[in-house]
Amino acid sequence: MDEKLELDALTEEINATEQKLSDLRKEYRERKTAGLRAAIEARNEADALIREEMKALGTAYQTSRTSFGIPLWRNT
């Protein structure tokens, strides 16, 4: 009976440790990609401002992105 309690305690400790490891991995991924996510959001905001400005100027606005992610503006 005592051995059963020890095994249950070890199982609970393993589960808690695995959960903590999973949480730490998630936090690591979020921190690692935070700069990239911020840059993408800034680019999207800049694109939105450009679209508004082009619309205000009466110019048709259309973008396409190359494989390098560089926006190309065309008058249509």
PQR file with spaces between the fields and no chain letter, atoms N, CA, C, O and H, PARSE charges and radii, in Angstrom:
ATOM       1  N    MET     1       0.826   -1.188    0.000 -0.4000 1.5000
ATOM       2  CA   MET     1       0.000    0.000    0.000 -0.0000 2.0000
ATOM       3  C    MET     1       0.875    1.259    0.000  0.5500 1.7000
ATOM       4  O    MET     1       0.580    2.226   -0.702 -0.5500 1.4000
ATOM       5  N    ASP     2       1.939    1.238    0.781 -0.4000 1.5000
ATOM       6  CA   ASP     2       2.846    2.365    0.866 -0.0000 2.0000
ATOM       7  C    ASP     2       3.531    2.607   -0.487  0.5500 1.7000
ATOM       8  O    ASP     2       3.737    3.749   -0.899 -0.5500 1.4000
ATOM       9  H    ASP     2       2.179    0.453    1.351  0.4000 1.0000
ATOM      10  N    GLU     3       3.871    1.524   -1.154 -0.4000 1.5000
ATOM      11  CA   GLU     3       4.502    1.626   -2.470 -0.0000 2.0000
ATOM      12  C    GLU     3       3.542    2.261   -3.480  0.5500 1.7000
ATOM      13  O    GLU     3       3.973    3.033   -4.336 -0.5500 1.4000
ATOM      14  H    GLU     3       3.703    0.597   -0.819  0.4000 1.0000
ATOM      15  N    LYS     4       2.266    1.948   -3.392 -0.4000 1.5000
ATOM      16  CA   LYS     4       1.245    2.514   -4.277 -0.0000 2.0000
ATOM      17  C    LYS     4       1.167    4.022   -4.099  0.5500 1.7000
ATOM      18  O    LYS     4       1.049    4.754   -5.082 -0.5500 1.4000
ATOM      19  H    LYS     4       1.916    1.321   -2.697  0.4000 1.0000
ATOM      20  N    LEU     5       1.232    4.495   -2.864 -0.4000 1.5000
ATOM      21  CA   LEU     5       1.192    5.937   -2.593 -0.0000 2.0000
ATOM      22  C    LEU     5       2.431    6.630   -3.159  0.5500 1.7000
ATOM      23  O    LEU     5       2.335    7.733   -3.697 -0.5500 1.4000
ATOM      24  H    LEU     5       1.328    3.900   -2.066  0.4000 1.0000
ATOM      25  N    GLU     6       3.582    5.989   -3.040 -0.4000 1.5000
ATOM      26  CA   GLU     6       4.813    6.558   -3.583 -0.0000 2.0000
ATOM      27  C    GLU     6       4.733    6.664   -5.103  0.5500 1.7000
ATOM      28  O    GLU     6       5.138    7.669   -5.687 -0.5500 1.4000
ATOM      29  H    GLU     6       3.659    5.093   -2.603  0.4000 1.0000
ATOM      30  N    LEU     7       4.207    5.617   -5.735 -0.4000 1.5000
ATOM      31  CA   LEU     7       4.064    5.649   -7.194 -0.0000 2.0000
ATOM      32  C    LEU     7       3.083    6.739   -7.626  0.5500 1.7000
ATOM      33  O    LEU     7       3.329    7.441   -8.607 -0.5500 1.4000
ATOM      34  H    LEU     7       3.878    4.801   -5.261  0.4000 1.0000
ATOM      35  N    ASP     8       1.981    6.881   -6.904 -0.4000 1.5000
ATOM      36  CA   ASP     8       1.009    7.928   -7.226 -0.0000 2.0000
ATOM      37  C    ASP     8       1.623    9.310   -7.052  0.5500 1.7000
ATOM      38  O    ASP     8       1.385   10.207   -7.860 -0.5500 1.4000
ATOM      39  H    ASP     8       1.781    6.311   -6.107  0.4000 1.0000
ATOM      40  N    ALA     9       2.415    9.478   -5.996 -0.4000 1.5000
ATOM      41  CA   ALA     9       3.073   10.766   -5.758 -0.0000 2.0000
ATOM      42  C    ALA     9       4.066   11.071   -6.872  0.5500 1.7000
ATOM      43  O    ALA     9       4.148   12.206   -7.341 -0.5500 1.4000
ATOM      44  H    ALA     9       2.609    8.749   -5.340  0.4000 1.0000
ATOM      45  N    LEU    10       4.819   10.060   -7.294 -0.4000 1.5000
ATOM      46  CA   LEU    10       5.765   10.256   -8.390 -0.0000 2.0000
ATOM      47  C    LEU    10       5.049   10.585   -9.697  0.5500 1.7000
ATOM      48  O    LEU    10       5.512   11.426  -10.468 -0.5500 1.4000
ATOM      49  H    LEU    10       4.752    9.138   -6.912  0.4000 1.0000
ATOM      50  N    THR    11       3.932    9.929   -9.942 -0.4000 1.5000
ATOM      51  CA   THR    11       3.146   10.203  -11.151 -0.0000 2.0000
ATOM      52  C    THR    11       2.641   11.641  -11.142  0.5500 1.7000
ATOM      53  O    THR    11       2.692   12.322  -12.166 -0.5500 1.4000
ATOM      54  H    THR    11       3.555    9.247   -9.316  0.4000 1.0000
ATOM      55  N    GLU    12       2.159   12.101  -10.007 -0.4000 1.5000
ATOM      56  CA   GLU    12       1.683   13.486   -9.897 -0.0000 2.0000
ATOM      57  C    GLU    12       2.829   14.471  -10.102  0.5500 1.7000
ATOM      58  O    GLU    12       2.659   15.493  -10.767 -0.5500 1.4000
ATOM      59  H    GLU    12       2.118   11.547   -9.176  0.4000 1.0000
ATOM      60  N    GLU    13       3.988   14.169   -9.535 -0.4000 1.5000
ATOM      61  CA   GLU    13       5.144   15.043   -9.689 -0.0000 2.0000
ATOM      62  C    GLU    13       5.590   15.097  -11.152  0.5500 1.7000
ATOM      63  O    GLU    13       5.935   16.166  -11.655 -0.5500 1.4000
ATOM      64  H    GLU    13       4.126   13.339   -8.995  0.4000 1.0000
ATOM      65  N    ILE    14       5.583   13.968  -11.824 -0.4000 1.5000
ATOM      66  CA   ILE    14       5.939   13.921  -13.246 -0.0000 2.0000
ATOM      67  C    ILE    14       4.959   14.757  -14.065  0.5500 1.7000
ATOM      68  O    ILE    14       5.369   15.533  -14.929 -0.5500 1.4000
ATOM      69  H    ILE    14       5.302   13.099  -11.415  0.4000 1.0000
ATOM      70  N    ASN    15       3.686   14.598  -13.798 -0.4000 1.5000
ATOM      71  CA   ASN    15       2.676   15.374  -14.541 -0.0000 2.0000
ATOM      72  C    ASN    15       2.844   16.863  -14.314  0.5500 1.7000
ATOM      73  O    ASN    15       2.735   17.651  -15.253 -0.5500 1.4000
ATOM      74  H    ASN    15       3.353   13.968  -13.096  0.4000 1.0000
ATOM      75  N    ALA    16       3.109   17.260  -13.067 -0.4000 1.5000
ATOM      76  CA   ALA    16       3.302   18.679  -12.763 -0.0000 2.0000
ATOM      77  C    ALA    16       4.553   19.207  -13.463  0.5500 1.7000
ATOM      78  O    ALA    16       4.547   20.319  -13.990 -0.5500 1.4000
ATOM      79  H    ALA    16       3.198   16.620  -12.303  0.4000 1.0000
ATOM      80  N    THR    17       5.616   18.421  -13.468 -0.4000 1.5000
ATOM      81  CA   THR    17       6.859   18.840  -14.115 -0.0000 2.0000
ATOM      82  C    THR    17       6.672   18.948  -15.629  0.5500 1.7000
ATOM      83  O    THR    17       7.182   19.882  -16.248 -0.5500 1.4000
ATOM      84  H    THR    17       5.621   17.517  -13.040  0.4000 1.0000
ATOM      85  N    GLU    18       5.958   18.016  -16.220 -0.4000 1.5000
ATOM      86  CA   GLU    18       5.690   18.074  -17.659 -0.0000 2.0000
ATOM      87  C    GLU    18       4.869   19.305  -18.008  0.5500 1.7000
ATOM      88  O    GLU    18       5.112   19.940  -19.033 -0.5500 1.4000
ATOM      89  H    GLU    18       5.544   17.258  -15.717  0.4000 1.0000
ATOM      90  N    GLN    19       3.901   19.648  -17.169 -0.4000 1.5000
ATOM      91  CA   GLN    19       3.076   20.839  -17.413 -0.0000 2.0000
ATOM      92  C    GLN    19       3.923   22.096  -17.315  0.5500 1.7000
ATOM      93  O    GLN    19       3.787   23.007  -18.130 -0.5500 1.4000
ATOM      94  H    GLN    19       3.703   19.131  -16.336  0.4000 1.0000
ATOM      95  N    LYS    20       4.808   22.147  -16.308 -0.4000 1.5000
ATOM      96  CA   LYS    20       5.681   23.312  -16.152 -0.0000 2.0000
ATOM      97  C    LYS    20       6.610   23.440  -17.358  0.5500 1.7000
ATOM      98  O    LYS    20       6.824   24.543  -17.862 -0.5500 1.4000
ATOM      99  H    LYS    20       4.919   21.406  -15.645  0.4000 1.0000
ATOM     100  N    LEU    21       7.161   22.318  -17.821 -0.4000 1.5000
ATOM     101  CA   LEU    21       8.024   22.326  -18.997 -0.0000 2.0000
ATOM     102  C    LEU    21       7.267   22.819  -20.225  0.5500 1.7000
ATOM     103  O    LEU    21       7.801   23.596  -21.016 -0.5500 1.4000
ATOM     104  H    LEU    21       6.987   21.422  -17.412  0.4000 1.0000
ATOM     105  N    SER    22       6.043   22.376  -20.383 -0.4000 1.5000
ATOM     106  CA   SER    22       5.213   22.818  -21.506 -0.0000 2.0000
ATOM     107  C    SER    22       4.972   24.328  -21.438  0.5500 1.7000
ATOM     108  O    SER    22       5.048   25.019  -22.454 -0.5500 1.4000
ATOM     109  H    SER    22       5.609   21.745  -19.741  0.4000 1.0000
ATOM     110  N    ASP    23       4.683   24.833  -20.243 -0.4000 1.5000
ATOM     111  CA   ASP    23       4.463   26.272  -20.076 -0.0000 2.0000
ATOM     112  C    ASP    23       5.728   27.070  -20.386  0.5500 1.7000
ATOM     113  O    ASP    23       5.667   28.126  -21.016 -0.5500 1.4000
ATOM     114  H    ASP    23       4.621   24.271  -19.417  0.4000 1.0000
ATOM     115  N    LEU    24       6.872   26.559  -19.938 -0.4000 1.5000
ATOM     116  CA   LEU    24       8.138   27.240  -20.206 -0.0000 2.0000
ATOM     117  C    LEU    24       8.472   27.240  -21.692  0.5500 1.7000
ATOM     118  O    LEU    24       8.990   28.231  -22.207 -0.5500 1.4000
ATOM     119  H    LEU    24       6.922   25.702  -19.426  0.4000 1.0000
ATOM     120  N    ARG    25       8.184   26.143  -22.387 -0.4000 1.5000
ATOM     121  CA   ARG    25       8.417   26.087  -23.838 -0.0000 2.0000
ATOM     122  C    ARG    25       7.540   27.103  -24.569  0.5500 1.7000
ATOM     123  O    ARG    25       7.991   27.768  -25.501 -0.5500 1.4000
ATOM     124  H    ARG    25       7.763   25.338  -21.969  0.4000 1.0000
ATOM     125  N    LYS    26       6.293   27.213  -24.138 -0.4000 1.5000
ATOM     126  CA   LYS    26       5.372   28.175  -24.759 -0.0000 2.0000
ATOM     127  C    LYS    26       5.881   29.601  -24.541  0.5500 1.7000
ATOM     128  O    LYS    26       5.891   30.409  -25.470 -0.5500 1.4000
ATOM     129  H    LYS    26       5.927   26.672  -23.380  0.4000 1.0000
ATOM     130  N    GLU    27       6.301   29.906  -23.321 -0.4000 1.5000
ATOM     131  CA   GLU    27       6.824   31.238  -23.020 -0.0000 2.0000
ATOM     132  C    GLU    27       8.078   31.523  -23.848  0.5500 1.7000
ATOM     133  O    GLU    27       8.255   32.637  -24.342 -0.5500 1.4000
ATOM     134  H    GLU    27       6.293   29.251  -22.566  0.4000 1.0000
ATOM     135  N    TYR    28       8.940   30.532  -23.998 -0.4000 1.5000
ATOM     136  CA   TYR    28      10.154   30.679  -24.803 -0.0000 2.0000
ATOM     137  C    TYR    28       9.816   31.010  -26.254  0.5500 1.7000
ATOM     138  O    TYR    28      10.408   31.915  -26.841 -0.5500 1.4000
ATOM     139  H    TYR    28       8.797   29.627  -23.597  0.4000 1.0000
ATOM     140  N    ARG    29       8.855   30.267  -26.837 -0.4000 1.5000
ATOM     141  CA   ARG    29       8.457   30.528  -28.226 -0.0000 2.0000
ATOM     142  C    ARG    29       7.877   31.927  -28.374  0.5500 1.7000
ATOM     143  O    ARG    29       8.164   32.622  -29.349 -0.5500 1.4000
ATOM     144  H    ARG    29       8.375   29.532  -26.360  0.4000 1.0000
ATOM     145  N    GLU    30       7.055   32.344  -27.401 -0.4000 1.5000
ATOM     146  CA   GLU    30       6.449   33.673  -27.480 -0.0000 2.0000
ATOM     147  C    GLU    30       7.510   34.765  -27.406  0.5500 1.7000
ATOM     148  O    GLU    30       7.457   35.736  -28.160 -0.5500 1.4000
ATOM     149  H    GLU    30       6.822   31.779  -26.610  0.4000 1.0000
ATOM     150  N    ARG    31       8.469   34.608  -26.504 -0.4000 1.5000
ATOM     151  CA   ARG    31       9.537   35.608  -26.387 -0.0000 2.0000
ATOM     152  C    ARG    31      10.430   35.616  -27.622  0.5500 1.7000
ATOM     153  O    ARG    31      10.863   36.676  -28.075 -0.5500 1.4000
ATOM     154  H    ARG    31       8.512   33.819  -25.891  0.4000 1.0000
ATOM     155  N    LYS    32      10.700   34.450  -28.157 -0.4000 1.5000
ATOM     156  CA   LYS    32      11.578   34.328  -29.319 -0.0000 2.0000
ATOM     157  C    LYS    32      10.980   35.011  -30.538  0.5500 1.7000
ATOM     158  O    LYS    32      11.707   35.607  -31.332 -0.5500 1.4000
ATOM     159  H    LYS    32      10.349   33.589  -27.789  0.4000 1.0000
ATOM     160  N    THR    33       9.674   34.932  -30.696 -0.4000 1.5000
ATOM     161  CA   THR    33       9.022   35.500  -31.883 -0.0000 2.0000
ATOM     162  C    THR    33       8.362   36.857  -31.635  0.5500 1.7000
ATOM     163  O    THR    33       7.691   37.382  -32.523 -0.5500 1.4000
ATOM     164  H    THR    33       9.083   34.448  -30.051  0.4000 1.0000
ATOM     165  N    ALA    34       8.539   37.424  -30.461 -0.4000 1.5000
ATOM     166  CA   ALA    34       7.893   38.701  -30.134 -0.0000 2.0000
ATOM     167  C    ALA    34       8.323   39.813  -31.091  0.5500 1.7000
ATOM     168  O    ALA    34       7.486   40.587  -31.558 -0.5500 1.4000
ATOM     169  H    ALA    34       9.085   36.998  -29.740  0.4000 1.0000
ATOM     170  N    GLY    35       9.618   39.896  -31.384 -0.4000 1.5000
ATOM     171  CA   GLY    35      10.111   40.938  -32.288 -0.0000 2.0000
ATOM     172  C    GLY    35       9.545   40.792  -33.688  0.5500 1.7000
ATOM     173  O    GLY    35       9.173   41.778  -34.322 -0.5500 1.4000
ATOM     174  H    GLY    35      10.298   39.268  -31.004  0.4000 1.0000
ATOM     175  N    LEU    36       9.483   39.565  -34.163 -0.4000 1.5000
ATOM     176  CA   LEU    36       8.922   39.317  -35.488 -0.0000 2.0000
ATOM     177  C    LEU    36       7.451   39.695  -35.544  0.5500 1.7000
ATOM     178  O    LEU    36       7.001   40.329  -36.499 -0.5500 1.4000
ATOM     179  H    LEU    36       9.786   38.764  -33.648  0.4000 1.0000
ATOM     180  N    ARG    37       6.702   39.304  -34.515 -0.4000 1.5000
ATOM     181  CA   ARG    37       5.273   39.652  -34.496 -0.0000 2.0000
ATOM     182  C    ARG    37       5.075   41.160  -34.453  0.5500 1.7000
ATOM     183  O    ARG    37       4.168   41.681  -35.102 -0.5500 1.4000
ATOM     184  H    ARG    37       7.068   38.789  -33.740  0.4000 1.0000
ATOM     185  N    ALA    38       5.911   41.872  -33.696 -0.4000 1.5000
ATOM     186  CA   ALA    38       5.817   43.335  -33.628 -0.0000 2.0000
ATOM     187  C    ALA    38       6.131   43.959  -34.984  0.5500 1.7000
ATOM     188  O    ALA    38       5.467   44.909  -35.398 -0.5500 1.4000
ATOM     189  H    ALA    38       6.648   41.449  -33.169  0.4000 1.0000
ATOM     190  N    ALA    39       7.139   43.433  -35.677 -0.4000 1.5000
ATOM     191  CA   ALA    39       7.509   43.960  -36.988 -0.0000 2.0000
ATOM     192  C    ALA    39       6.393   43.733  -38.005  0.5500 1.7000
ATOM     193  O    ALA    39       6.096   44.617  -38.809 -0.5500 1.4000
ATOM     194  H    ALA    39       7.679   42.661  -35.341  0.4000 1.0000
ATOM     195  N    ILE    40       5.783   42.568  -37.973 -0.4000 1.5000
ATOM     196  CA   ILE    40       4.682   42.281  -38.899 -0.0000 2.0000
ATOM     197  C    ILE    40       3.507   43.204  -38.627  0.5500 1.7000
ATOM     198  O    ILE    40       2.883   43.709  -39.560 -0.5500 1.4000
ATOM     199  H    ILE    40       6.024   41.851  -37.320  0.4000 1.0000
ATOM     200  N    GLU    41       3.202   43.428  -37.357 -0.4000 1.5000
ATOM     201  CA   GLU    41       2.099   44.331  -37.029 -0.0000 2.0000
ATOM     202  C    GLU    41       2.410   45.760  -37.480  0.5500 1.7000
ATOM     203  O    GLU    41       1.532   46.450  -37.997 -0.5500 1.4000
ATOM     204  H    GLU    41       3.709   43.018  -36.598  0.4000 1.0000
ATOM     205  N    ALA    42       3.649   46.203  -37.289 -0.4000 1.5000
ATOM     206  CA   ALA    42       4.037   47.550  -37.727 -0.0000 2.0000
ATOM     207  C    ALA    42       3.924   47.670  -39.247  0.5500 1.7000
ATOM     208  O    ALA    42       3.469   48.691  -39.763 -0.5500 1.4000
ATOM     209  H    ALA    42       4.362   45.642  -36.869  0.4000 1.0000
ATOM     210  N    ARG    43       4.340   46.623  -39.957 -0.4000 1.5000
ATOM     211  CA   ARG    43       4.231   46.641  -41.420 -0.0000 2.0000
ATOM     212  C    ARG    43       2.770   46.717  -41.849  0.5500 1.7000
ATOM     213  O    ARG    43       2.429   47.468  -42.762 -0.5500 1.4000
ATOM     214  H    ARG    43       4.710   45.794  -39.538  0.4000 1.0000
ATOM     215  N    ASN    44       1.912   45.946  -41.197 -0.4000 1.5000
ATOM     216  CA   ASN    44       0.490   45.978  -41.548 -0.0000 2.0000
ATOM     217  C    ASN    44      -0.122   47.348  -41.278  0.5500 1.7000
ATOM     218  O    ASN    44      -0.950   47.826  -42.054 -0.5500 1.4000
ATOM     219  H    ASN    44       2.189   45.336  -40.455  0.4000 1.0000
ATOM     220  N    GLU    45       0.291   47.986  -40.166 -0.4000 1.5000
ATOM     221  CA   GLU    45      -0.206   49.327  -39.872 -0.0000 2.0000
ATOM     222  C    GLU    45       0.282   50.327  -40.915  0.5500 1.7000
ATOM     223  O    GLU    45      -0.471   51.204  -41.338 -0.5500 1.4000
ATOM     224  H    GLU    45       0.964   47.598  -39.536  0.4000 1.0000
ATOM     225  N    ALA    46       1.540   50.196  -41.328 -0.4000 1.5000
ATOM     226  CA   ALA    46       2.081   51.088  -42.363 -0.0000 2.0000
ATOM     227  C    ALA    46       1.350   50.884  -43.680  0.5500 1.7000
ATOM     228  O    ALA    46       1.040   51.854  -44.372 -0.5500 1.4000
ATOM     229  H    ALA    46       2.152   49.483  -40.985  0.4000 1.0000
ATOM     230  N    ASP    47       1.070   49.639  -44.033 -0.4000 1.5000
ATOM     231  CA   ASP    47       0.307   49.360  -45.253 -0.0000 2.0000
ATOM     232  C    ASP    47      -1.080   49.999  -45.194  0.5500 1.7000
ATOM     233  O    ASP    47      -1.565   50.541  -46.187 -0.5500 1.4000
ATOM     234  H    ASP    47       1.321   48.851  -43.471  0.4000 1.0000
ATOM     235  N    ALA    48      -1.709   49.932  -44.031 -0.4000 1.5000
ATOM     236  CA   ALA    48      -3.036   50.530  -43.884 -0.0000 2.0000
ATOM     237  C    ALA    48      -2.962   52.043  -44.065  0.5500 1.7000
ATOM     238  O    ALA    48      -3.830   52.630  -44.712 -0.5500 1.4000
ATOM     239  H    ALA    48      -1.316   49.492  -43.224  0.4000 1.0000
ATOM     240  N    LEU    49      -1.939   52.680  -43.503 -0.4000 1.5000
ATOM     241  CA   LEU    49      -1.781   54.127  -43.672 -0.0000 2.0000
ATOM     242  C    LEU    49      -1.523   54.490  -45.132  0.5500 1.7000
ATOM     243  O    LEU    49      -2.049   55.486  -45.627 -0.5500 1.4000
ATOM     244  H    LEU    49      -1.234   52.203  -42.978  0.4000 1.0000
ATOM     245  N    ILE    50      -0.731   53.701  -45.807 -0.4000 1.5000
ATOM     246  CA   ILE    50      -0.456   53.946  -47.228 -0.0000 2.0000
ATOM     247  C    ILE    50      -1.734   53.799  -48.043  0.5500 1.7000
ATOM     248  O    ILE    50      -2.002   54.608  -48.931 -0.5500 1.4000
ATOM     249  H    ILE    50      -0.304   52.891  -45.404  0.4000 1.0000
ATOM     250  N    ARG    51      -2.529   52.765  -47.743 -0.4000 1.5000
ATOM     251  CA   ARG    51      -3.798   52.589  -48.465 -0.0000 2.0000
ATOM     252  C    ARG    51      -4.714   53.792  -48.258  0.5500 1.7000
ATOM     253  O    ARG    51      -5.344   54.266  -49.204 -0.5500 1.4000
ATOM     254  H    ARG    51      -2.312   52.107  -47.022  0.4000 1.0000
ATOM     255  N    GLU    52      -4.787   54.283  -47.020 -0.4000 1.5000
ATOM     256  CA   GLU    52      -5.637   55.449  -46.748 -0.0000 2.0000
ATOM     257  C    GLU    52      -5.137   56.674  -47.505  0.5500 1.7000
ATOM     258  O    GLU    52      -5.930   57.413  -48.089 -0.5500 1.4000
ATOM     259  H    GLU    52      -4.276   53.898  -46.252  0.4000 1.0000
ATOM     260  N    GLU    53      -3.835   56.887  -47.496 -0.4000 1.5000
ATOM     261  CA   GLU    53      -3.263   58.048  -48.184 -0.0000 2.0000
ATOM     262  C    GLU    53      -3.477   57.954  -49.692  0.5500 1.7000
ATOM     263  O    GLU    53      -3.822   58.945  -50.335 -0.5500 1.4000
ATOM     264  H    GLU    53      -3.191   56.287  -47.022  0.4000 1.0000
ATOM     265  N    MET    54      -3.273   56.772  -50.252 -0.4000 1.5000
ATOM     266  CA   MET    54      -3.489   56.594  -51.687 -0.0000 2.0000
ATOM     267  C    MET    54      -4.962   56.812  -52.036  0.5500 1.7000
ATOM     268  O    MET    54      -5.274   57.398  -53.072 -0.5500 1.4000
ATOM     269  H    MET    54      -2.993   55.967  -49.729  0.4000 1.0000
ATOM     270  N    LYS    55      -5.854   56.350  -51.186 -0.4000 1.5000
ATOM     271  CA   LYS    55      -7.279   56.537  -51.418 -0.0000 2.0000
ATOM     272  C    LYS    55      -7.620   58.029  -51.371  0.5500 1.7000
ATOM     273  O    LYS    55      -8.403   58.519  -52.185 -0.5500 1.4000
ATOM     274  H    LYS    55      -5.601   55.874  -50.344  0.4000 1.0000
ATOM     275  N    ALA    56      -7.023   58.747  -50.406 -0.4000 1.5000
ATOM     276  CA   ALA    56      -7.267   60.184  -50.288 -0.0000 2.0000
ATOM     277  C    ALA    56      -6.761   60.933  -51.512  0.5500 1.7000
ATOM     278  O    ALA    56      -7.324   61.959  -51.894 -0.5500 1.4000
ATOM     279  H    ALA    56      -6.387   58.349  -49.745  0.4000 1.0000
ATOM     280  N    LEU    57      -5.702   60.423  -52.126 -0.4000 1.5000
ATOM     281  CA   LEU    57      -5.155   61.048  -53.327 -0.0000 2.0000
ATOM     282  C    LEU    57      -5.920   60.644  -54.579  0.5500 1.7000
ATOM     283  O    LEU    57      -5.667   61.177  -55.659 -0.5500 1.4000
ATOM     284  H    LEU    57      -5.244   59.589  -51.816  0.4000 1.0000
ATOM     285  N    GLY    58      -6.847   59.716  -54.444 -0.4000 1.5000
ATOM     286  CA   GLY    58      -7.646   59.275  -55.579 -0.0000 2.0000
ATOM     287  C    GLY    58      -6.934   58.263  -56.460  0.5500 1.7000
ATOM     288  O    GLY    58      -7.335   58.052  -57.604 -0.5500 1.4000
ATOM     289  H    GLY    58      -7.053   59.284  -53.566  0.4000 1.0000
ATOM     290  N    THR    59      -5.918   57.652  -55.962 -0.4000 1.5000
ATOM     291  CA   THR    59      -5.163   56.655  -56.711 -0.0000 2.0000
ATOM     292  C    THR    59      -5.617   55.269  -56.306  0.5500 1.7000
ATOM     293  O    THR    59      -5.753   54.966  -55.120 -0.5500 1.4000
ATOM     294  H    THR    59      -5.592   57.823  -55.032  0.4000 1.0000
ATOM     295  N    ALA    60      -5.849   54.434  -57.301 -0.4000 1.5000
ATOM     296  CA   ALA    60      -6.214   53.053  -56.994 -0.0000 2.0000
ATOM     297  C    ALA    60      -5.012   52.388  -56.358  0.5500 1.7000
ATOM     298  O    ALA    60      -3.879   52.607  -56.785 -0.5500 1.4000
ATOM     299  H    ALA    60      -5.739   54.680  -58.264  0.4000 1.0000
ATOM     300  N    TYR    61      -5.246   51.598  -55.366 -0.4000 1.5000
ATOM     301  CA   TYR    61      -4.171   50.967  -54.611 -0.0000 2.0000
ATOM     302  C    TYR    61      -4.312   49.467  -54.672  0.5500 1.7000
ATOM     303  O    TYR    61      -5.373   48.911  -54.387 -0.5500 1.4000
ATOM     304  H    TYR    61      -6.167   51.420  -55.019  0.4000 1.0000
ATOM     305  N    GLN    62      -3.230   48.821  -55.048 -0.4000 1.5000
ATOM     306  CA   GLN    62      -3.228   47.361  -55.078 -0.0000 2.0000
ATOM     307  C    GLN    62      -1.834   46.918  -54.698  0.5500 1.7000
ATOM     308  O    GLN    62      -0.850   47.447  -55.214 -0.5500 1.4000
ATOM     309  H    GLN    62      -2.368   49.272  -55.279  0.4000 1.0000
ATOM     310  N    THR    63      -1.739   45.959  -53.807 -0.4000 1.5000
ATOM     311  CA   THR    63      -0.420   45.467  -53.426 -0.0000 2.0000
ATOM     312  C    THR    63      -0.322   43.988  -53.725  0.5500 1.7000
ATOM     313  O    THR    63      -1.309   43.253  -53.759 -0.5500 1.4000
ATOM     314  H    THR    63      -2.538   45.528  -53.388  0.4000 1.0000
ATOM     315  N    SER    64       0.875   43.605  -53.931 -0.4000 1.5000
ATOM     316  CA   SER    64       1.197   42.187  -53.952 -0.0000 2.0000
ATOM     317  C    SER    64       2.555   42.086  -53.307  0.5500 1.7000
ATOM     318  O    SER    64       3.356   43.018  -53.386 -0.5500 1.4000
ATOM     319  H    SER    64       1.676   44.203  -53.904  0.4000 1.0000
ATOM     320  N    ARG    65       2.816   40.993  -52.686 -0.4000 1.5000
ATOM     321  CA   ARG    65       4.095   40.837  -52.008 -0.0000 2.0000
ATOM     322  C    ARG    65       4.928   39.810  -52.755  0.5500 1.7000
ATOM     323  O    ARG    65       4.430   38.787  -53.224 -0.5500 1.4000
ATOM     324  H    ARG    65       2.166   40.236  -52.622  0.4000 1.0000
ATOM     325  N    THR    66       6.208   40.120  -52.846 -0.4000 1.5000
ATOM     326  CA   THR    66       7.119   39.162  -53.449 -0.0000 2.0000
ATOM     327  C    THR    66       7.436   38.091  -52.424  0.5500 1.7000
ATOM     328  O    THR    66       6.952   38.141  -51.293 -0.5500 1.4000
ATOM     329  H    THR    66       6.612   40.951  -52.465  0.4000 1.0000
ATOM     330  N    SER    67       8.230   37.143  -52.812 -0.4000 1.5000
ATOM     331  CA   SER    67       8.606   36.097  -51.871 -0.0000 2.0000
ATOM     332  C    SER    67       9.442   36.652  -50.730  0.5500 1.7000
ATOM     333  O    SER    67       9.603   35.999  -49.699 -0.5500 1.4000
ATOM     334  H    SER    67       8.623   37.103  -53.731  0.4000 1.0000
ATOM     335  N    PHE    68       9.980   37.863  -50.910 -0.4000 1.5000
ATOM     336  CA   PHE    68      10.763   38.496  -49.859 -0.0000 2.0000
ATOM     337  C    PHE    68       9.909   39.367  -48.950  0.5500 1.7000
ATOM     338  O    PHE    68      10.428   39.948  -47.998 -0.5500 1.4000
ATOM     339  H    PHE    68       9.849   38.395  -51.747  0.4000 1.0000
ATOM     340  N    GLY    69       8.623   39.472  -49.217 -0.4000 1.5000
ATOM     341  CA   GLY    69       7.730   40.245  -48.375 -0.0000 2.0000
ATOM     342  C    GLY    69       7.792   41.746  -48.647  0.5500 1.7000
ATOM     343  O    GLY    69       7.320   42.539  -47.832 -0.5500 1.4000
ATOM     344  H    GLY    69       8.201   39.000  -49.991  0.4000 1.0000
ATOM     345  N    ILE    70       8.371   42.148  -49.789 -0.4000 1.5000
ATOM     346  CA   ILE    70       8.473   43.565  -50.115 -0.0000 2.0000
ATOM     347  C    ILE    70       7.204   43.971  -50.872  0.5500 1.7000
ATOM     348  O    ILE    70       6.879   43.386  -51.906 -0.5500 1.4000
ATOM     349  H    ILE    70       8.754   41.504  -50.451  0.4000 1.0000
ATOM     350  N    PRO    71       6.485   44.981  -50.349 -0.5600 1.5000
ATOM     351  CA   PRO    71       5.255   45.379  -51.043  0.2800 2.0000
ATOM     352  C    PRO    71       5.569   46.102  -52.340  0.5500 1.7000
ATOM     353  O    PRO    71       6.519   46.880  -52.428 -0.5500 1.4000
ATOM     354  N    LEU    72       4.762   45.832  -53.329 -0.4000 1.5000
ATOM     355  CA   LEU    72       4.867   46.503  -54.615 -0.0000 2.0000
ATOM     356  C    LEU    72       3.558   47.252  -54.864  0.5500 1.7000
ATOM     357  O    LEU    72       2.485   46.649  -54.825 -0.5500 1.4000
ATOM     358  H    LEU    72       3.990   45.200  -53.258  0.4000 1.0000
ATOM     359  N    TRP    73       3.637   48.546  -55.117 -0.4000 1.5000
ATOM     360  CA   TRP    73       2.439   49.328  -55.346 -0.0000 2.0000
ATOM     361  C    TRP    73       2.280   49.548  -56.844  0.5500 1.7000
ATOM     362  O    TRP    73       3.242   49.827  -57.560 -0.5500 1.4000
ATOM     363  H    TRP    73       4.508   49.036  -55.148  0.4000 1.0000
ATOM     364  N    ARG    74       1.054   49.417  -57.288 -0.4000 1.5000
ATOM     365  CA   ARG    74       0.771   49.620  -58.711 -0.0000 2.0000
ATOM     366  C    ARG    74      -0.450   50.504  -58.862  0.5500 1.7000
ATOM     367  O    ARG    74      -1.408   50.392  -58.096 -0.5500 1.4000
ATOM     368  H    ARG    74       0.273   49.191  -56.707  0.4000 1.0000
ATOM     369  N    ASN    75      -0.415   51.365  -59.831 -0.4000 1.5000
ATOM     370  CA   ASN    75      -1.606   52.122  -60.198 -0.0000 2.0000
ATOM     371  C    ASN    75      -2.406   51.270  -61.175  0.5500 1.7000
ATOM     372  O    ASN    75      -1.861   50.765  -62.157 -0.5500 1.4000
ATOM     373  H    ASN    75       0.362   51.456  -60.454  0.4000 1.0000
ATOM     374  N    THR    76      -3.685   51.113  -60.906 -0.4000 1.5000
ATOM     375  CA   THR    76      -4.505   50.314  -61.819 -0.0000 2.0000
ATOM     376  C    THR    76      -5.529   51.170  -62.490  0.5500 1.7000
ATOM     377  O    THR    76      -6.315   50.674  -63.298 -0.5500 1.4000
ATOM     378  H    THR    76      -4.127   51.523  -60.108  0.4000 1.0000
